[in-house]
């Protein structure tokens, strides 16, 4: 694959997933529903504004809700079948295989929910164009989930800045930093390589060895679990994480 085509592959997949209905998770509504029954009304109001950790919700409660959220998505995730058989130039034709877009729709939805539980501001805005800044942040999150080189460092860099302030949306001034753009560009290139017919099949086989004996190219519940576990581990290590109580 030519070098300049690598980011195009990922950008096409991301655009396809973002075009599907319901991809936006309302931060306010999700936190209100997820935390209700676990915290007081006053703490819930603070959690929506400041983030659960800053509102004093303990780490064990956050982790419990996060794991339950992931389990619900495991039961609903659509297997993106036959990825190993995708034609080599599908991104050049501008058509995204439905199964691939649907799989990453689930990835985008669950990463938003986990991010909000761990103190992140809104990642997507309803009824707004998904601009380059939005795609930058989502690319870093997905990169962490898939193990892309440089994604963890990029997301940590962004979290370090957000940890110094209480915001409900990611400031555009923060995203304008060249280091973040370089990280997202490199991750997009990495994802582009691994979303081709051969490399994706290889990644799935490495991530979850048991998949090697299944139908070629099938992304199952197990692959989704690997991605969500990796993201949870990373979010718990970032400065926006909830603070454990003694």
HELIX and SHEET records of a PDB file:
HELIX    1   1 UNK A    3  UNK A    5  5                                   3    
HELIX    2   2 UNK A    6  UNK A   18  1                                  13    
HELIX    3   3 UNK A   27  UNK A   35  1                                   9    
HELIX    4   4 UNK A   41  UNK A   50  1                                  10    
HELIX    5   5 UNK A   59  UNK A   76  1                                  18    
HELIX    6   6 UNK A   83  UNK A   85  5                                   3    
HELIX    7   7 UNK A   98  UNK A  117  1                                  20    
HELIX    8   8 UNK A  132  UNK A  146  1                                  15    
HELIX    9   9 UNK A  151  UNK A  162  1                                  12    
HELIX   10  10 UNK A  172  UNK A  175  1                                   4    
HELIX   11  11 UNK A  178  UNK A  194  1                                  17    
HELIX   12  12 UNK A  197  UNK A  207  1                                  11    
HELIX   13  13 UNK A  209  UNK A  213  5                                   5    
HELIX   14  14 UNK A  221  UNK A  237  1                                  17    
END                                                                             
